[in-house]
C-alpha cells in the first residue's frame, strides 16, 4: 500500500476549488508507477484482441494504434485496486470532494507513437450530459495520472481554468465531431495551458473543467491512467447507477471491500492477470 502524508498542500487545494484543478508532480512512488505501466501493457493487448475479434479498427472514440480509451476493467487485475483505493488517492479525493467518495469510472488513455491523435476541447461531464440532457450531477473528479513524462510533443493535456472558460458550476452543450466521435464543448481562441509534468504525477481536475490534448508526434506512446471519483452515486434518468459507484471513503475513512467488490460483479473472484 502507499503511504501518503500531506501530499496536497493548502495552495493546491485552494487552486482546485477556485479554478478546478491541482497539479501534484511526481507523487506516485516508483514501484506503483511500474505496476501501472505493466497493467497498461496488459490491457492494451487485451483491447487490441477485442478489436481483432470484432474485425474493427475503431470503437467509439478509440482508434487502434492511434488512441485508446480502455474502460472499467480494473476488476480483472489483481493489483490495480492497490492504487485506486490507496491512501494517496484517499488524500487527493478528500481534498477535492470531501469525506465521502465513490469510484465512478476508470480507464487507460493511451496515444500511439507518431500517430497518436489529438482530443477535442470538452468537459468530462459533457459526455454525461450528452446521454442525459437533464442531468444535475455535482462535478466529479478526474485524476490524470502520468505513466510517462508529458509535454506538448507527445500530446499532453491543455486545461482552461474556470475563470477563463466560464465553467464554474456549468456544463456546456457539446456537439459531436464527425469522423472522430469526439464531443466538442469549446471552439474559442484560448489555447489553454499545457501541462508539462514528469511520469508519476497526478493532475486532478473537476469534471466541469474544459480540457483538450494534442497529437503525439514522438516515437513513444503517451500513457495515462485515469481513475474518476464522485462524492455521491451518479444516476441515469431511470434511477440506475451510471457506470460505477464503488464505496471508497465514508466520513473520511476507507470502506473499500475488495472481496465484496469482485464478488458483486463476478461471483467467485476472477482469474487475475
PyMOL commands that set and color helices and strands:
alter all, ss='L'
color gray80, all
select helices_A, chain A and resi 10-19+30-54+74-76+81-84+87-97+124-131+162-165+258-266
alter helices_A, ss='H'
color red, helices_A
select strands_A, chain A and resi 21-24+58-59+62-63+67-71+101-111+119-122+141-146+157-160+175-176+183-184+193-194+202-206+210-213+222-230+246-250+253-254
alter strands_A, ss='S'
color yellow, strands_A
deselect
rebuild
show_as cartoon
